[in-house]
Amino acid sequence: MSVSRLWQALALLSMILLAGCATGPRISTDADPSADFGNYRSFAFYSPLAVETDDYSTPSSSRMKAAVRRELESRGYVYDEASPDLMVNINAYVDERTDVYSTPQVETALYYSYRARSYVAVPYWTNRTDVYRYTEGTLNVDLVDAREKALVWEGVAVGRMSRLKPAERAARIDSTIAEIFAEYPHRAAAR
């Protein structure tokens, strides 16, 4: 193997490792073990959604609904406002967070020693404290049994928020909801 091939292989390996370290939202899901997902065929959205606090939709809430609808329809569910088996609710909120890290460090100070008649370096301990402030966002997708009025599945994504342009925000919503539904193991029941 030539040296240039070796460097190319190392560069490719390091890019793969760095891509694996990229941080996305933390996804968690929970399902009602007594729910019979084999009976669910259709869905509809609550009106208004929890994310629509002022009883009107926003571009972000509309995007969330579209992404959830796309994910459910790709699993064979049918949108049916008249008599849905599942009701879908979406909620999102943000929190201001602070992380504080304290690291011990050794510093030295010079003191004059009259016995040695010179300056002597004396070590002492200090703590370096770093404070990081950031915004954390949480996105919940709830699937509720329409007849029983009981939560049967919940997907939650938690991650750091960043300032995004509208097109980037839309892509982030789509990818986050796709990651949430990647943890949803069910398909619609056959008719």
CYANA upper distance limits for C-alpha pairs under 8 A (distance plus 0.5 A):
  1 MET  CA      5 ARG  CA      6.94
  1 MET  CA      6 LEU  CA      7.23
  2 SER  CA      6 LEU  CA      6.79
  3 VAL  CA      7 TRP  CA      6.76
  4 SER  CA      8 GLN  CA      6.67
  5 ARG  CA      9 ALA  CA      6.61
  6 LEU  CA     10 LEU  CA      6.67
  7 TRP  CA     11 ALA  CA      6.53
  8 GLN  CA     12 LEU  CA      6.64
  9 ALA  CA     13 LEU  CA      6.61
 10 LEU  CA     14 SER  CA      6.61
 11 ALA  CA     15 MET  CA      6.73
 12 LEU  CA     16 ILE  CA      6.77
 13 LEU  CA     17 LEU  CA      6.73
 14 SER  CA     18 LEU  CA      6.58
 15 MET  CA     19 ALA  CA      6.56
 16 ILE  CA     20 GLY  CA      6.75
 17 LEU  CA     21 CYS  CA      6.99
 18 LEU  CA     22 ALA  CA      7.08
 24 GLY  CA    159 GLY  CA      7.16
 25 PRO  CA    157 ALA  CA      6.10
 25 PRO  CA    158 VAL  CA      5.62
 25 PRO  CA    159 GLY  CA      4.75
 25 PRO  CA    160 ARG  CA      7.85
 25 PRO  CA    176 THR  CA      7.79
 26 ARG  CA    157 ALA  CA      5.98
 26 ARG  CA    158 VAL  CA      5.65
 26 ARG  CA    159 GLY  CA      6.70
 27 ILE  CA    155 GLY  CA      7.69
 27 ILE  CA    156 VAL  CA      6.16
 27 ILE  CA    157 ALA  CA      5.06
 27 ILE  CA    158 VAL  CA      7.14
 27 ILE  CA    179 GLU  CA      7.85
 27 ILE  CA    180 ILE  CA      6.71
 28 SER  CA    155 GLY  CA      6.42
 28 SER  CA    156 VAL  CA      5.76
 28 SER  CA    157 ALA  CA      7.09
 28 SER  CA    180 ILE  CA      8.19
 29 THR  CA    153 TRP  CA      7.77
 29 THR  CA    154 GLU  CA      5.96
 29 THR  CA    155 GLY  CA      4.85
 29 THR  CA    156 VAL  CA      6.60
 29 THR  CA    180 ILE  CA      8.25
 29 THR  CA    183 GLU  CA      7.45
 29 THR  CA    184 TYR  CA      8.47
 30 ASP  CA    153 TRP  CA      6.18
 30 ASP  CA    154 GLU  CA      5.78
 30 ASP  CA    155 GLY  CA      7.18
 31 ALA  CA     35 ALA  CA      8.40
 31 ALA  CA    152 VAL  CA      5.98
 31 ALA  CA    153 TRP  CA      4.76
 31 ALA  CA    154 GLU  CA      6.92
 32 ASP  CA    151 LEU  CA      7.79
 32 ASP  CA    152 VAL  CA      5.30
 32 ASP  CA    153 TRP  CA      6.79
 35 ALA  CA    152 VAL  CA      6.57
 36 ASP  CA     40 TYR  CA      8.29
 37 PHE  CA    186 HIS  CA      7.31
 37 PHE  CA    187 ARG  CA      8.48
 37 PHE  CA    188 ALA  CA      8.20
 37 PHE  CA    189 ALA  CA      8.14
 38 GLY  CA    187 ARG  CA      8.39
 38 GLY  CA    188 ALA  CA      7.41
 38 GLY  CA    189 ALA  CA      5.60
 39 ASN  CA     85 ASP  CA      8.48
 39 ASN  CA    188 ALA  CA      8.31
 39 ASN  CA    189 ALA  CA      6.32
 40 TYR  CA     77 TYR  CA      8.36
 40 TYR  CA     85 ASP  CA      5.90
 40 TYR  CA     86 LEU  CA      7.28
 40 TYR  CA    188 ALA  CA      6.42
 40 TYR  CA    189 ALA  CA      6.34
 41 ARG  CA     76 GLY  CA      8.05
 41 ARG  CA     77 TYR  CA      5.69
 41 ARG  CA     78 VAL  CA      6.87
 41 ARG  CA     84 PRO  CA      8.34
 41 ARG  CA     85 ASP  CA      6.80
 41 ARG  CA     86 LEU  CA      8.49
 41 ARG  CA    188 ALA  CA      5.39
 41 ARG  CA    189 ALA  CA      5.84
 41 ARG  CA    190 ALA  CA      7.93
 41 ARG  CA    191 ARG  CA      8.22
 42 SER  CA     77 TYR  CA      5.61
 42 SER  CA     78 VAL  CA      5.03
 42 SER  CA     79 TYR  CA      6.11
 42 SER  CA     80 ASP  CA      6.37
 42 SER  CA     83 SER  CA      8.39
 42 SER  CA     84 PRO  CA      5.46
 42 SER  CA     85 ASP  CA      5.67
 42 SER  CA     86 LEU  CA      6.75
 42 SER  CA    188 ALA  CA      8.19
 43 PHE  CA     77 TYR  CA      7.32
 43 PHE  CA     78 VAL  CA      6.79
 43 PHE  CA     79 TYR  CA      5.63
 43 PHE  CA     80 ASP  CA      6.26
 43 PHE  CA     81 GLU  CA      7.77
 43 PHE  CA     84 PRO  CA      5.13
 43 PHE  CA     85 ASP  CA      6.17
 43 PHE  CA     86 LEU  CA      5.02
 43 PHE  CA     87 MET  CA      6.09
 43 PHE  CA     88 VAL  CA      7.46
 44 ALA  CA     79 TYR  CA      6.30
 44 ALA  CA     80 ASP  CA      6.25
 44 ALA  CA     81 GLU  CA      5.71
 44 ALA  CA     84 PRO  CA      6.26
 44 ALA  CA     86 LEU  CA      7.05
 44 ALA  CA     87 MET  CA      5.64
 44 ALA  CA     88 VAL  CA      6.59
 45 PHE  CA     49 LEU  CA      7.71
 45 PHE  CA     65 LYS  CA      8.46
 45 PHE  CA     81 GLU  CA      8.25
 45 PHE  CA     87 MET  CA      5.98
 45 PHE  CA     88 VAL  CA      5.17
 45 PHE  CA     89 ASN  CA      6.66
 46 TYR  CA     87 MET  CA      6.75
 46 TYR  CA     88 VAL  CA      6.53
 46 TYR  CA     89 ASN  CA      6.19
 48 PRO  CA     52 GLU  CA      6.46
 48 PRO  CA     53 THR  CA      8.17
 48 PRO  CA     55 ASP  CA      6.18
 48 PRO  CA     56 TYR  CA      7.80
 49 LEU  CA     53 THR  CA      8.05
 49 LEU  CA     89 ASN  CA      6.13
 49 LEU  CA     90 ILE  CA      6.43
 49 LEU  CA     91 ASN  CA      7.68
 50 ALA  CA     89 ASN  CA      7.02
 50 ALA  CA     90 ILE  CA      6.35
 50 ALA  CA     91 ASN  CA      5.49
 50 ALA  CA     92 ALA  CA      8.37
 51 VAL  CA     61 SER  CA      7.15
 51 VAL  CA     90 ILE  CA      6.48
 51 VAL  CA     91 ASN  CA      4.99
 51 VAL  CA     92 ALA  CA      6.22
 52 GLU  CA     56 TYR  CA      6.35
 52 GLU  CA     57 SER  CA      6.28
 52 GLU  CA     58 THR  CA      7.91
 52 GLU  CA     61 SER  CA      7.42
 57 SER  CA     61 SER  CA      6.34
 57 SER  CA     62 SER  CA      6.77
 58 THR  CA     62 SER  CA      6.54
 59 PRO  CA     63 ARG  CA      6.58
 60 SER  CA     64 MET  CA      6.66
 60 SER  CA    170 ALA  CA      7.77
 60 SER  CA    173 ILE  CA      8.40
 61 SER  CA     65 LYS  CA      6.72
 62 SER  CA     66 ALA  CA      6.68
 63 ARG  CA     67 ALA  CA      6.64
 63 ARG  CA    170 ALA  CA      7.28
 63 ARG  CA    173 ILE  CA      7.71
 63 ARG  CA    174 ASP  CA      8.16
 64 MET  CA     68 VAL  CA      6.65
 64 MET  CA     90 ILE  CA      8.24
 64 MET  CA    173 ILE  CA      6.97
 64 MET  CA    174 ASP  CA      7.77
 64 MET  CA    177 ILE  CA      8.06
 65 LYS  CA     69 ARG  CA      6.48
 65 LYS  CA     90 ILE  CA      8.42
 66 ALA  CA     70 ARG  CA      6.57
 67 ALA  CA     71 GLU  CA      6.74
 67 ALA  CA    173 ILE  CA      8.19
 67 ALA  CA    174 ASP  CA      6.17
 67 ALA  CA    177 ILE  CA      7.02
 67 ALA  CA    178 ALA  CA      8.10
 68 VAL  CA     72 LEU  CA      6.67
 68 VAL  CA    177 ILE  CA      7.15
 69 ARG  CA     73 GLU  CA      6.46
 69 ARG  CA     79 TYR  CA      8.18
 70 ARG  CA     74 SER  CA      6.56
 71 GLU  CA     75 ARG  CA      7.14
 71 GLU  CA    178 ALA  CA      7.37
 71 GLU  CA    181 PHE  CA      7.31
 72 LEU  CA     76 GLY  CA      7.19
 72 LEU  CA     77 TYR  CA      6.00
 72 LEU  CA     78 VAL  CA      8.33
 73 GLU  CA     77 TYR  CA      5.29
 73 GLU  CA     78 VAL  CA      6.56
 73 GLU  CA     79 TYR  CA      8.10
 75 ARG  CA    186 HIS  CA      8.09
 75 ARG  CA    187 ARG  CA      5.49
 75 ARG  CA    188 ALA  CA      6.69
 76 GLY  CA    187 ARG  CA      6.65
 76 GLY  CA    188 ALA  CA      5.49
 76 GLY  CA    189 ALA  CA      8.35
 77 TYR  CA    187 ARG  CA      7.88
 77 TYR  CA    188 ALA  CA      5.57
 79 TYR  CA     84 PRO  CA      8.02
 80 ASP  CA     84 PRO  CA      5.86
 84 PRO  CA    146 ALA  CA      7.12
 85 ASP  CA    145 ASP  CA      6.68
 85 ASP  CA    146 ALA  CA      5.86
 85 ASP  CA    147 ARG  CA      7.61
 86 LEU  CA    143 LEU  CA      6.57
 86 LEU  CA    144 VAL  CA      5.88
 86 LEU  CA    145 ASP  CA      5.39
 86 LEU  CA    146 ALA  CA      5.62
 87 MET  CA    143 LEU  CA      6.26
 87 MET  CA    144 VAL  CA      5.48
 87 MET  CA    145 ASP  CA      6.91
 87 MET  CA    146 ALA  CA      6.12
 88 VAL  CA    141 VAL  CA      7.60
 88 VAL  CA    142 ASP  CA      6.15
 88 VAL  CA    143 LEU  CA      5.34
 88 VAL  CA    144 VAL  CA      6.80
 89 ASN  CA    141 VAL  CA      6.45
 89 ASN  CA    142 ASP  CA      5.61
 89 ASN  CA    143 LEU  CA      7.19
 89 ASN  CA    144 VAL  CA      8.39
 90 ILE  CA    139 LEU  CA      7.88
 90 ILE  CA    140 ASN  CA      6.13
 90 ILE  CA    141 VAL  CA      5.23
 90 ILE  CA    142 ASP  CA      6.83
 91 ASN  CA    139 LEU  CA      6.35
 91 ASN  CA    140 ASN  CA      5.59
 91 ASN  CA    141 VAL  CA      7.19
 92 ALA  CA    137 GLY  CA      7.67
 92 ALA  CA    138 THR  CA      5.98
 92 ALA  CA    139 LEU  CA      4.90
 92 ALA  CA    140 ASN  CA      6.70
 93 TYR  CA    137 GLY  CA      6.31
 93 TYR  CA    138 THR  CA      5.99
 93 TYR  CA    139 LEU  CA      7.35
 94 VAL  CA    135 THR  CA      7.11
 94 VAL  CA    136 GLU  CA      6.07
 94 VAL  CA    137 GLY  CA      4.82
 94 VAL  CA    138 THR  CA      6.77
 95 ASP  CA    135 THR  CA      6.20
 95 ASP  CA    136 GLU  CA      5.76
 95 ASP  CA    137 GLY  CA      6.91
 96 GLU  CA    133 ARG  CA      7.77
 96 GLU  CA    134 TYR  CA      6.50
 96 GLU  CA    135 THR  CA      5.11
 96 GLU  CA    136 GLU  CA      6.81
 97 ARG  CA    133 ARG  CA      6.24
 97 ARG  CA    134 TYR  CA      5.85
 97 ARG  CA    135 THR  CA      6.31
 97 ARG  CA    136 GLU  CA      7.10
 98 THR  CA    131 VAL  CA      7.35
 98 THR  CA    132 TYR  CA      6.09
 98 THR  CA    133 ARG  CA      4.98
 98 THR  CA    134 TYR  CA      6.92
 99 ASP  CA    131 VAL  CA      6.30
 99 ASP  CA    132 TYR  CA      5.63
 99 ASP  CA    133 ARG  CA      6.98
100 VAL  CA    129 THR  CA      7.40
100 VAL  CA    130 ASP  CA      6.25
100 VAL  CA    131 VAL  CA      5.08
100 VAL  CA    132 TYR  CA      6.92
101 TYR  CA    129 THR  CA      6.12
101 TYR  CA    130 ASP  CA      5.70
101 TYR  CA    131 VAL  CA      7.02
102 SER  CA    127 ASN  CA      6.64
102 SER  CA    128 ARG  CA      6.04
102 SER  CA    129 THR  CA      4.85
102 SER  CA    130 ASP  CA      6.92
103 THR  CA    127 ASN  CA      5.93
103 THR  CA    128 ARG  CA      5.58
103 THR  CA    129 THR  CA      6.86
104 PRO  CA    125 TRP  CA      7.34
104 PRO  CA    126 THR  CA      6.33
104 PRO  CA    127 ASN  CA      4.87
104 PRO  CA    128 ARG  CA      6.67
105 GLN  CA    125 TRP  CA      6.28
105 GLN  CA    126 THR  CA      5.83
105 GLN  CA    127 ASN  CA      6.27
105 GLN  CA    128 ARG  CA      7.27
106 VAL  CA    123 PRO  CA      6.94
106 VAL  CA    124 TYR  CA      6.23
106 VAL  CA    125 TRP  CA      5.23
106 VAL  CA    126 THR  CA      6.78
107 GLU  CA    123 PRO  CA      6.14
107 GLU  CA    124 TYR  CA      5.94
107 GLU  CA    125 TRP  CA      6.65
107 GLU  CA    126 THR  CA      7.44
108 THR  CA    121 ALA  CA      6.46
108 THR  CA    122 VAL  CA      5.83
108 THR  CA    123 PRO  CA      4.79
108 THR  CA    124 TYR  CA      6.53
109 ALA  CA    121 ALA  CA      6.04
109 ALA  CA    122 VAL  CA      5.85
109 ALA  CA    123 PRO  CA      7.00
109 ALA  CA    124 TYR  CA      8.25
110 LEU  CA    119 TYR  CA      6.44
110 LEU  CA    120 VAL  CA      5.93
110 LEU  CA    121 ALA  CA      5.09
110 LEU  CA    122 VAL  CA      6.70
111 TYR  CA    119 TYR  CA      5.83
111 TYR  CA    120 VAL  CA      5.86
111 TYR  CA    121 ALA  CA      7.02
111 TYR  CA    122 VAL  CA      7.61
112 TYR  CA    117 ARG  CA      7.63
112 TYR  CA    118 SER  CA      6.16
112 TYR  CA    119 TYR  CA      4.72
112 TYR  CA    120 VAL  CA      6.64
113 SER  CA    117 ARG  CA      5.99
113 SER  CA    118 SER  CA      6.09
113 SER  CA    119 TYR  CA      6.35
113 SER  CA    120 VAL  CA      7.01
114 TYR  CA    118 SER  CA      7.52
134 TYR  CA    160 ARG  CA      7.59
134 TYR  CA    161 MET  CA      8.13
135 THR  CA    160 ARG  CA      6.37
135 THR  CA    161 MET  CA      5.94
135 THR  CA    162 SER  CA      8.13
136 GLU  CA    158 VAL  CA      7.50
136 GLU  CA    159 GLY  CA      6.05
136 GLU  CA    160 ARG  CA      4.91
136 GLU  CA    161 MET  CA      5.96
137 GLY  CA    158 VAL  CA      6.23
137 GLY  CA    159 GLY  CA      6.04
137 GLY  CA    160 ARG  CA      6.52
137 GLY  CA    161 MET  CA      6.31
138 THR  CA    156 VAL  CA      7.45
138 THR  CA    157 ALA  CA      6.14
138 THR  CA    158 VAL  CA      5.00
138 THR  CA    159 GLY  CA      7.21
139 LEU  CA    156 VAL  CA      6.16
139 LEU  CA    157 ALA  CA      5.68
139 LEU  CA    158 VAL  CA      7.08
140 ASN  CA    154 GLU  CA      7.48
140 ASN  CA    155 GLY  CA      6.26
140 ASN  CA    156 VAL  CA      5.06
140 ASN  CA    157 ALA  CA      7.13
141 VAL  CA    154 GLU  CA      6.21
141 VAL  CA    155 GLY  CA      5.68
141 VAL  CA    156 VAL  CA      6.99
142 ASP  CA    151 LEU  CA      7.37
142 ASP  CA    152 VAL  CA      8.36
142 ASP  CA    153 TRP  CA      6.50
142 ASP  CA    154 GLU  CA      5.06
142 ASP  CA    155 GLY  CA      7.08
143 LEU  CA    151 LEU  CA      6.51
143 LEU  CA    152 VAL  CA      6.38
143 LEU  CA    153 TRP  CA      5.66
143 LEU  CA    154 GLU  CA      6.76
144 VAL  CA    149 LYS  CA      6.72
144 VAL  CA    150 ALA  CA      5.89
144 VAL  CA    151 LEU  CA      4.78
144 VAL  CA    152 VAL  CA      6.00
144 VAL  CA    153 TRP  CA      7.57
145 ASP  CA    149 LYS  CA      5.89
145 ASP  CA    150 ALA  CA      5.84
145 ASP  CA    151 LEU  CA      6.78
145 ASP  CA    152 VAL  CA      6.80
146 ALA  CA    150 ALA  CA      7.99
155 GLY  CA    180 ILE  CA      6.18
155 GLY  CA    181 PHE  CA      7.90
155 GLY  CA    183 GLU  CA      8.37
156 VAL  CA    180 ILE  CA      7.26
157 ALA  CA    176 THR  CA      7.59
157 ALA  CA    180 ILE  CA      7.20
164 LEU  CA    168 GLU  CA      6.16
164 LEU  CA    169 ARG  CA      6.06
165 LYS  CA    169 ARG  CA      6.55
166 PRO  CA    170 ALA  CA      6.68
167 ALA  CA    171 ALA  CA      6.84
168 GLU  CA    172 ARG  CA      6.61
169 ARG  CA    173 ILE  CA      6.69
170 ALA  CA    174 ASP  CA      6.77
171 ALA  CA    175 SER  CA      6.63
172 ARG  CA    176 THR  CA      6.47
173 ILE  CA    177 ILE  CA      6.66
174 ASP  CA    178 ALA  CA      6.62
175 SER  CA    179 GLU  CA      6.64
176 THR  CA    180 ILE  CA      6.74
177 ILE  CA    181 PHE  CA      6.70
178 ALA  CA    182 ALA  CA      6.56
179 GLU  CA    183 GLU  CA      7.62
180 ILE  CA    184 TYR  CA      7.79
